[in-house]
Amino acid sequence: MQWLAPQSRFLLKNLFKRNYDHLRPSAQKTINWTVLGVDVAAIWLLLSML
């Protein structure tokens, strides 16, 4: 899941004003899975509009 870390870092820094790098590894993993879920949901919504 390390390929998702840059997107998670960007979202946390810009939307929530939090530093991704100072989080515990378990919190980073949870955030990566959450971002992946949001991405999949957004793609599903966009495809369902077609």
Secondary structure, 3 states (H helix, E strand, C coil): CHHHHHHHHHHHHHHCCCCHHHCCHHHHHHHHHHHHHHHHHHHHHHHHCC
